[in-house]
Amino acid sequence: IGAELDMAFVKPRQRTKSGIALLYNEETNNTYDVCLKLTKEVLTIQKLDVVCTSGSESQVNHRTVVLRRQATGGLGLSIKGGAEHNVPVVISKIFKDQVADQTGKLFVGDAVLQVHLLRTAGDEVTITVRYLREVPSFLKLPLGSPGPDHSRVSSPLFDSGVHLNGNGNNTAPSPPSPSANEPKYEKRWLDAVSLPLLMARVSRYKAGKDKLRFNCFEVFALDGASTNILQFCTAAESTDWLQAISTNINDLTQENVSIVHMGWACECPEGSAPGRSSTFKFLALRGPYFYIFKSPPISAADWGQAETTYNLYEVLFKVHKLWMAEDCWLQARLYLGLEHSPEQDTESLCFSILVGHGQSHTFRVELATDLAIWEKSFQRAVFLEVQRIQSKSYMCSSQGNVLCFTIDFASGFTCSESTSKTILWRYKFSQLKGSSDDGKTRVKLLFKNPESKQIEMKELEFANLTAVLHCIHSFIAAKVASMDPLFMCSQSFLGNYTNS
């Protein structure tokens, strides 16, 4: 378990990465190979295409190729598809060292647009082709097989179909002498989609549903552009890419040092509310507030357009209990994202924000590391805010008298008369030994008298009891944290909290 945890959390932050994946097109229900290139700021999706590398080129996307049948062989290619399959006729196999291969102009995946003399199998066949960047699923190559060195290599998937070939045992004919002006072609990965990662988000869940996709995810840019669904062969590969992309998104988003943390999370509807589905929200911990946005704030004015804003010291952060597997090795793999379980879909990787009057928001993140970052960020944001304000006062009542209850970072709890400001009682944080409340407005605070060693009860009534209790929790947590040298050391490195 330790080795796998080290692999996921201790290795250096990876800013760049490249590799092969499958892209699923929901409209055509096809999957096809793409090349992913990740940089610090952009995720680029590349698709295979045939390009002219030299010579004159009259038509950019189309190639017209003349195949001359040799006496000792056929044309050396196979095709699949057609109107009966509702797909184009596509070259599915090219035989090495035979006529089609020798032209250097034909590739597996070329769609046949026009043919002359094909049906009569004449000595000369002229075909016009165009490379399909999105090959139909039943014609697609095995993952990772296309490329400059394999562009005309046959695949077992293509062995059936129409063969325009002679006796395979015949000796291959000598290739014709190439002309200096003849265009030359090769397959290359070309940029198709470039998604900026600033304030982007990733999702492993189906849109509008809580159904988890296995070994795949989508990336959404700030402007709403999407990669479509990226699929991977293994859970480990999918998690590695998801972690790398998420890391770069977080690094870009947190470059503003005045913001403790911000990013996307999926807000889950409370209970089983009918007609409500999960929606993505952009969350931010900035200054004294916790913000909830429908879309990220781009300009200074956007910060005033938040859907909801809460005072940080009156908010309680709660991590949901993770579903635990009996097998410790399975649990480690579940935590790292290398395994999935149906029990994880609803509660796993969730946290709640408890606010005043018993209200709450529940959010789901994609990775366990995201959950850890949000938890540490809340601790840091609350600590900084308590350090800034130092004290907070609330109006309350006791036995018909209007009082002022003050929580002070240095001195603890103080209760005074609202008009005369006369102090009625004062206790340190360490003297608070317990509390109980009616869940509405009344709370009983139990303090230990340092002289008599007796427990003294103070009963108070507040208009917003939940906010007061959360504020007490925030001040006590900040007080405890201020006595932790490791925590205080981490506060001196602004912006490095995500690495702790």
C-alpha positions as CSV (number, residue, x, y, z in Angstrom):
1,I,0.0,0.0,0.0
2,G,2.8,2.4,0.9
3,A,4.5,1.9,-2.4
4,E,1.3,2.7,-4.3
5,L,0.6,5.7,-2.1
6,D,4.1,7.0,-2.7
7,M,3.5,6.5,-6.5
8,A,0.4,8.7,-6.3
9,F,1.3,11.4,-3.9
10,V,5.0,11.7,-3.5
11,K,6.3,11.7,-7.1
12,P,7.2,15.1,-8.6
13,R,4.4,17.2,-10.1
14,Q,4.2,16.3,-13.8
15,R,3.7,19.4,-16.0
16,T,4.0,17.7,-19.4
17,K,2.8,14.3,-20.7
18,S,2.0,12.6,-24.0
19,G,0.4,9.3,-25.0
20,I,-2.3,7.5,-27.0
21,A,-5.9,7.3,-25.9
22,L,-9.3,6.5,-27.5
23,L,-11.8,9.3,-28.2
24,Y,-15.5,8.3,-28.1
25,N,-17.9,10.3,-30.3
26,E,-21.4,10.0,-28.8
27,E,-23.0,11.3,-32.0
28,T,-21.5,8.6,-34.3
29,N,-21.0,6.0,-31.5
30,N,-17.4,5.5,-32.8
31,T,-14.1,5.3,-31.0
32,Y,-10.8,6.1,-32.6
33,D,-7.2,6.7,-31.7
34,V,-6.0,10.1,-30.7
35,C,-2.7,11.4,-29.3
36,L,-2.8,13.5,-26.2
37,K,-0.2,16.2,-25.4
38,L,-0.3,17.9,-22.0
39,T,1.6,21.0,-21.2
40,K,1.3,23.3,-18.2
41,E,-1.4,25.4,-19.8
42,V,-3.0,23.4,-22.7
43,L,-4.3,19.9,-23.4
44,T,-4.0,19.1,-27.1
45,I,-5.8,16.3,-28.9
46,Q,-4.2,15.2,-32.1
47,K,-5.8,13.0,-34.8
48,L,-4.0,11.0,-37.6
49,D,-4.1,12.4,-41.1
50,V,-2.3,11.9,-44.3
51,V,-0.1,14.9,-45.4
52,C,1.9,15.6,-48.5
53,T,5.6,15.9,-47.5
54,S,7.1,16.8,-50.9
55,G,6.1,17.4,-54.5
56,S,3.1,19.3,-56.0
57,E,-0.3,18.8,-54.5
58,S,-3.4,19.7,-56.5
59,Q,-6.0,18.7,-54.0
60,V,-5.3,19.1,-50.3
61,N,-7.6,16.4,-48.9
62,H,-8.0,14.1,-51.9
63,R,-5.4,11.9,-53.6
64,T,-5.8,10.3,-57.0
65,V,-3.7,7.2,-57.4
66,V,-3.1,5.0,-60.5
67,L,-2.6,1.3,-59.8
68,R,-1.2,-0.8,-62.7
69,R,-1.8,-4.5,-62.3
70,Q,1.4,-6.5,-62.8
71,A,1.5,-9.8,-64.6
72,T,2.7,-11.6,-61.5
73,G,0.4,-10.1,-58.8
74,G,-2.8,-8.2,-58.1
75,L,-3.3,-4.6,-56.7
76,G,-2.3,-5.6,-53.2
77,L,-5.1,-4.1,-51.1
78,S,-8.3,-5.0,-49.3
79,I,-11.4,-2.9,-48.7
80,K,-14.4,-2.9,-46.3
81,G,-17.6,-1.0,-45.8
82,G,-20.1,0.2,-48.3
83,A,-23.7,1.5,-48.5
84,E,-25.1,-1.7,-47.0
85,H,-23.1,-0.9,-43.8
86,N,-23.9,2.8,-44.0
87,V,-20.2,3.6,-43.9
88,P,-17.7,4.6,-46.6
89,V,-15.7,2.0,-48.5
90,V,-12.4,2.0,-46.7
91,I,-9.0,0.5,-47.4
92,S,-8.6,-2.1,-44.6
93,K,-5.4,-3.8,-45.6
94,I,-2.3,-3.1,-47.8
95,F,0.0,-5.9,-48.7
96,K,3.6,-5.2,-48.2
97,D,5.8,-4.8,-51.4
98,Q,2.8,-5.1,-53.7
99,V,1.4,-2.4,-56.1
100,A,-0.7,-0.4,-53.6
101,D,2.2,-0.4,-51.1
102,Q,4.7,0.7,-53.7
103,T,2.8,3.8,-54.7
104,G,3.4,5.3,-51.2
105,K,0.2,7.1,-51.6
106,L,-2.3,4.7,-50.0
107,F,-2.9,4.0,-46.4
108,V,-5.1,1.9,-44.2
109,G,-8.1,4.1,-43.3
110,D,-8.3,5.8,-46.7
111,A,-11.9,6.2,-47.9
112,V,-12.4,5.3,-51.5
113,L,-14.3,8.3,-53.1
114,Q,-14.1,7.4,-56.8
115,V,-13.0,4.3,-58.8
116,H,-12.4,3.6,-62.5
117,L,-12.3,0.0,-63.8
118,L,-12.5,-1.5,-60.4
119,R,-15.3,-3.8,-61.2
120,T,-13.8,-5.1,-64.5
121,A,-10.5,-5.6,-62.7
122,G,-8.7,-4.0,-65.6
123,D,-4.9,-3.7,-65.9
124,E,-5.1,-0.1,-64.7
125,V,-7.3,1.1,-61.9
126,T,-7.5,4.8,-60.9
127,I,-8.9,5.5,-57.4
128,T,-9.5,8.8,-55.6
129,V,-9.1,8.5,-51.8
130,R,-9.3,10.7,-48.7
131,Y,-8.0,9.7,-45.2
132,L,-10.8,9.3,-42.6
133,R,-9.6,10.9,-39.4
134,E,-12.5,9.2,-37.6
135,V,-12.5,5.6,-38.8
136,P,-15.7,3.6,-38.1
137,S,-15.5,1.4,-35.1
138,F,-15.5,-1.9,-36.9
139,L,-12.6,-0.7,-39.1
140,K,-10.5,1.0,-36.5
141,L,-6.9,-0.1,-35.8
142,P,-5.8,-1.6,-32.5
143,L,-4.9,1.1,-29.9
144,G,-1.6,2.7,-30.7
145,S,-1.0,0.8,-34.0
146,P,-1.2,3.7,-36.4
147,G,1.9,5.8,-37.0
148,P,4.6,6.6,-39.5
149,D,6.2,3.2,-39.1
150,H,3.0,1.2,-39.2
151,S,0.8,3.3,-41.6
152,R,0.5,0.5,-44.1
153,V,1.0,-2.6,-41.9
154,S,-1.9,-5.0,-41.9
155,S,-4.0,-5.8,-38.8
156,P,-5.8,-9.0,-38.0
157,L,-9.0,-6.9,-37.8
158,F,-8.9,-6.3,-41.5
159,D,-8.1,-9.8,-42.8
160,S,-11.6,-10.4,-44.1
161,G,-13.2,-8.3,-46.9
162,V,-12.7,-7.8,-50.6
163,H,-9.1,-8.5,-51.6
164,L,-7.8,-6.8,-54.8
165,N,-4.8,-9.0,-54.9
166,G,-3.3,-11.8,-56.9
167,N,-1.6,-14.9,-55.7
168,G,0.1,-14.1,-52.4
169,N,2.9,-16.5,-53.1
170,N,3.9,-14.8,-56.4
171,T,7.1,-12.8,-56.4
172,A,6.5,-9.1,-55.8
173,P,7.0,-7.0,-59.0
174,S,9.8,-4.4,-59.1
175,P,8.6,-1.0,-58.0
176,P,8.3,1.7,-60.8
177,S,10.9,4.4,-60.9
178,P,9.6,7.4,-58.9
179,S,9.3,10.8,-60.6
180,A,11.0,13.8,-59.0
181,N,7.8,15.7,-59.1
182,E,5.7,12.9,-57.6
183,P,4.1,14.0,-54.3
184,K,5.1,11.9,-51.2
185,Y,2.7,11.2,-48.4
186,E,2.9,10.0,-44.8
187,K,0.7,9.7,-41.8
188,R,1.2,12.3,-39.1
189,W,-0.5,13.4,-35.9
190,L,-2.1,16.8,-36.4
191,D,-3.6,19.1,-33.8
192,A,-7.4,18.8,-33.8
193,V,-8.4,20.3,-30.4
194,S,-6.5,22.5,-28.0
195,L,-8.2,23.1,-24.6
196,P,-6.8,25.8,-22.3
197,L,-6.6,24.4,-18.8
198,L,-7.1,27.7,-16.8
199,M,-10.2,27.1,-14.8
200,A,-11.0,24.0,-16.7
201,R,-12.7,21.0,-15.1
202,V,-12.6,17.2,-15.4
203,S,-15.5,14.7,-14.9
204,R,-15.6,10.9,-14.8
205,Y,-19.4,11.0,-14.5
206,K,-22.0,11.0,-17.2
207,A,-23.5,14.4,-17.9
208,G,-26.4,15.1,-15.5
209,K,-26.1,11.7,-13.8
210,D,-24.3,10.1,-10.9
211,K,-23.2,7.2,-13.0
212,L,-19.4,6.7,-12.9
213,R,-17.6,5.9,-16.1
214,F,-14.8,3.4,-15.8
215,N,-11.4,4.2,-17.3
216,C,-12.6,7.4,-19.0
217,F,-13.3,11.0,-18.4
218,E,-14.0,14.4,-20.1
219,V,-12.2,17.7,-19.9
220,F,-14.2,20.9,-20.2
221,A,-12.6,24.3,-20.9
222,L,-13.8,27.6,-19.4
223,D,-15.7,28.4,-22.6
224,G,-17.6,25.1,-22.5
225,A,-15.5,23.4,-25.2
226,S,-15.0,19.7,-24.4
227,T,-12.6,16.9,-25.4
228,N,-15.5,14.5,-25.6
229,I,-15.0,11.2,-23.8
230,L,-11.4,10.1,-23.4
231,Q,-11.0,6.3,-22.9
232,F,-8.0,4.3,-21.6
233,C,-7.0,0.7,-21.6
234,T,-6.5,0.4,-17.8
235,A,-7.7,2.2,-14.6
236,A,-4.1,3.0,-13.8
237,E,-3.5,4.8,-17.1
238,S,-6.8,6.7,-16.8
239,T,-6.0,7.7,-13.2
240,D,-2.5,8.8,-14.2
241,W,-3.8,11.1,-17.0
242,L,-6.6,12.4,-14.7
243,Q,-4.2,13.2,-12.0
244,A,-1.7,14.9,-14.4
245,I,-4.5,17.1,-16.0
246,S,-6.0,17.9,-12.6
247,T,-2.6,18.9,-11.2
248,N,-2.0,21.4,-14.1
249,I,-5.5,22.8,-13.8
250,N,-5.0,23.4,-10.0
251,D,-1.6,24.9,-10.5
252,L,-2.9,27.4,-13.1
253,T,-6.0,28.3,-11.0
254,Q,-4.0,28.9,-7.8
255,E,-1.4,31.3,-9.3
256,N,-3.3,34.2,-7.8
257,V,-1.8,34.4,-4.3
258,S,-4.7,36.3,-2.8
259,I,-6.9,33.2,-3.3
260,V,-6.3,30.2,-1.0
261,H,-8.0,27.8,-3.3
262,M,-10.6,27.6,-6.1
263,G,-11.8,25.0,-8.6
264,W,-14.7,23.0,-9.9
265,A,-16.8,20.6,-7.8
266,C,-20.1,18.8,-8.5
267,E,-22.9,19.9,-6.2
268,C,-25.1,16.9,-5.3
269,P,-28.8,17.5,-4.5
270,E,-29.8,16.9,-0.9
271,G,-31.4,13.5,-0.3
272,S,-33.4,12.2,-3.2
273,A,-35.0,15.5,-4.3
274,P,-37.1,14.8,-7.4
275,G,-36.3,16.7,-10.6
276,R,-32.9,17.8,-9.3
277,S,-29.6,16.6,-10.8
278,S,-26.0,17.1,-9.9
279,T,-24.6,20.4,-11.3
280,F,-21.0,21.6,-11.5
281,K,-20.2,24.7,-9.4
282,F,-17.0,26.8,-9.2
283,L,-15.9,27.2,-5.6
284,A,-13.4,29.7,-4.2
285,L,-11.8,30.4,-0.9
286,R,-10.8,34.1,-1.1
287,G,-10.3,36.6,1.7
288,P,-13.1,36.4,4.3
289,Y,-15.6,34.5,2.1
290,F,-16.4,31.1,0.7
291,Y,-17.9,31.7,-2.8
292,I,-20.1,29.4,-4.9
293,F,-20.3,30.4,-8.6
294,K,-22.2,29.0,-11.6
295,S,-19.1,29.9,-13.8
296,P,-15.6,31.1,-12.8
297,P,-15.0,34.8,-12.0
298,I,-12.9,36.3,-14.8
299,S,-13.0,40.0,-13.9
300,A,-13.0,41.8,-10.6
301,A,-16.7,42.6,-11.1
302,D,-17.5,38.9,-11.4
303,W,-16.7,38.4,-7.7
304,G,-19.8,40.3,-6.9
305,Q,-21.9,38.0,-9.0
306,A,-21.5,34.8,-6.9
307,E,-24.5,32.6,-6.6
308,T,-23.9,32.3,-2.8
309,T,-21.3,33.7,-0.4
310,Y,-20.6,32.7,3.2
311,N,-18.4,34.0,6.0
312,L,-15.5,31.6,6.3
313,Y,-15.5,31.6,10.2
314,E,-19.2,30.6,10.2
315,V,-18.8,27.7,7.8
316,L,-18.0,24.1,8.9
317,F,-16.2,21.8,6.5
318,K,-17.1,18.1,6.8
319,V,-15.6,15.2,4.8
320,H,-18.0,12.4,4.1
321,K,-17.1,8.9,5.4
322,L,-15.3,7.0,2.7
323,W,-16.7,3.6,1.8
324,M,-14.3,1.1,3.1
325,A,-13.5,-2.3,1.6
326,E,-12.7,-5.3,3.8
327,D,-9.6,-6.0,1.7
328,C,-6.9,-3.4,2.6
329,W,-5.2,-3.8,-0.8
330,L,-8.5,-3.2,-2.5
331,Q,-9.1,-0.2,-0.4
332,A,-5.8,1.3,-1.3
333,R,-6.5,0.8,-5.0
334,L,-10.0,2.3,-4.6
335,Y,-8.5,5.3,-3.0
336,L,-5.9,5.7,-5.7
337,G,-8.6,5.4,-8.4
338,L,-7.1,2.1,-9.7
339,E,-10.4,0.2,-8.9
340,H,-14.0,1.2,-8.9
341,S,-17.0,-0.1,-6.8
342,P,-20.7,0.6,-7.2
343,E,-20.8,1.6,-3.5
344,Q,-18.5,4.5,-4.3
345,D,-20.8,6.3,-6.7
346,T,-23.0,8.3,-4.3
347,E,-20.9,9.1,-1.2
348,S,-17.3,8.6,-2.2
349,L,-15.0,11.7,-2.4
350,C,-17.7,14.1,-1.1
351,F,-17.6,16.9,1.4
352,S,-20.2,19.2,2.9
353,I,-20.3,22.8,3.7
354,L,-22.5,23.4,6.8
355,V,-23.8,26.9,7.1
356,G,-26.2,28.9,9.2
357,H,-29.8,27.9,10.1
358,G,-29.0,24.2,9.5
359,Q,-28.4,24.6,5.8
360,S,-25.7,22.7,3.9
361,H,-24.2,22.1,0.5
362,T,-22.7,18.8,-0.6
363,F,-20.0,18.6,-3.3
364,R,-18.2,15.7,-5.1
365,V,-14.7,15.8,-6.5
366,E,-12.9,13.5,-8.9
367,L,-9.8,12.4,-7.0
368,A,-8.9,11.6,-3.4
369,T,-6.1,14.2,-3.7
370,D,-8.7,16.8,-4.7
371,L,-10.6,16.0,-1.4
372,A,-7.4,16.4,0.6
373,I,-6.6,19.7,-1.0
374,W,-10.0,21.1,-0.3
375,E,-9.8,20.0,3.3
376,K,-6.4,21.5,3.9
377,S,-7.4,24.7,2.0
378,F,-10.4,25.2,4.3
379,Q,-8.3,24.8,7.3
380,R,-5.8,27.3,6.0
381,A,-8.5,29.8,4.9
382,V,-10.3,29.7,8.2
383,F,-7.1,30.1,10.1
384,L,-6.1,33.1,8.1
385,E,-9.5,34.7,8.5
386,V,-9.5,34.2,12.3
387,Q,-6.0,35.7,12.5
388,R,-7.2,38.7,10.5
389,I,-10.4,39.5,12.4
390,Q,-9.1,38.4,15.9
391,S,-12.6,38.6,17.5
392,K,-16.2,38.3,16.6
393,S,-19.3,39.4,18.6
394,Y,-22.9,38.2,18.5
395,M,-26.0,39.7,20.1
396,C,-27.8,37.2,22.4
397,S,-30.2,37.0,25.3
398,S,-30.2,35.3,28.7
399,Q,-33.1,35.4,31.2
400,G,-34.7,38.3,29.3
401,N,-31.5,40.4,29.2
402,V,-29.9,41.5,25.9
403,L,-26.2,40.6,26.0
404,C,-23.1,40.6,23.8
405,F,-21.2,37.4,23.4
406,T,-17.6,37.8,22.1
407,I,-15.2,35.2,20.8
408,D,-11.6,36.5,21.0
409,F,-8.6,34.7,19.6
410,A,-6.4,36.0,22.5
411,S,-8.6,36.0,25.5
412,G,-11.4,33.4,24.8
413,F,-15.1,33.9,25.6
414,T,-16.6,37.1,27.0
415,C,-20.2,38.0,27.8
416,S,-21.1,41.6,28.6
417,E,-24.2,43.8,28.8
418,S,-25.1,45.3,25.4
419,T,-25.6,48.8,26.6
420,S,-23.1,49.4,29.5
421,K,-20.5,47.0,28.1
422,T,-20.0,45.7,31.6
423,I,-18.3,42.3,31.5
424,L,-20.4,39.6,33.2
425,W,-18.1,36.6,32.8
426,R,-15.0,35.6,30.9
427,Y,-13.4,32.2,30.2
428,K,-10.4,30.9,28.3
429,F,-10.8,28.5,25.4
430,S,-9.2,25.8,27.5
431,Q,-11.9,26.2,30.1
432,L,-14.7,25.2,27.8
433,K,-15.4,21.5,28.7
434,G,-18.6,20.9,26.8
435,S,-21.8,22.2,25.3
436,S,-25.3,21.2,24.3
437,D,-28.0,22.9,22.3
438,D,-31.7,22.4,21.3
439,G,-30.9,22.5,17.6
440,K,-32.8,25.8,17.2
441,T,-31.7,28.9,19.3
442,R,-30.5,27.8,22.7
443,V,-27.1,26.6,23.8
444,K,-25.6,25.6,27.2
445,L,-21.9,26.2,27.5
446,L,-20.0,24.3,30.3
447,F,-16.9,26.0,31.7
448,K,-14.5,24.9,34.4
449,N,-13.9,27.5,37.1
450,P,-10.1,27.6,37.6
451,E,-10.4,28.3,41.3
452,S,-13.3,26.2,42.5
453,K,-12.7,23.5,39.8
454,Q,-16.5,23.3,39.5
455,I,-18.4,23.3,36.2
456,E,-20.4,26.4,35.5
457,M,-23.2,26.5,33.0
458,K,-24.0,29.5,30.9
459,E,-27.2,29.4,28.9
460,L,-27.6,31.7,25.9
461,E,-30.1,32.2,23.1
462,F,-29.0,33.3,19.6
463,A,-30.9,34.3,16.4
464,N,-28.6,32.1,14.3
465,L,-27.2,29.5,16.7
466,T,-25.5,27.4,14.0
467,A,-23.4,30.3,12.8
468,V,-22.3,31.0,16.4
469,L,-21.3,27.3,17.0
470,H,-19.4,27.2,13.8
471,C,-17.6,30.4,14.7
472,I,-16.6,28.9,18.1
473,H,-15.3,25.9,16.3
474,S,-13.3,28.0,13.8
475,F,-11.6,30.0,16.6
476,I,-10.8,27.0,18.7
477,A,-9.4,25.2,15.6
478,A,-7.3,28.2,14.8
479,K,-6.0,28.4,18.4
480,V,-5.0,24.8,18.3
481,A,-3.4,25.1,14.9
482,S,-1.4,28.2,16.1
483,M,0.3,25.9,18.7
484,D,1.3,23.3,16.0
485,P,4.8,24.2,14.7
486,L,4.4,22.1,11.6
487,F,1.1,23.9,10.7
488,M,2.6,27.3,11.4
489,C,5.6,26.5,9.3
490,S,3.4,25.6,6.4
491,Q,1.6,29.0,6.6
492,S,4.9,30.8,5.9
493,F,5.1,29.4,2.4
494,L,2.1,31.1,0.7
495,G,0.8,29.1,-2.2
496,N,2.7,25.9,-1.3
497,Y,-0.1,24.3,0.7
498,T,-1.2,22.1,-2.1
499,N,2.1,20.2,-1.9
500,S,1.9,19.5,1.9
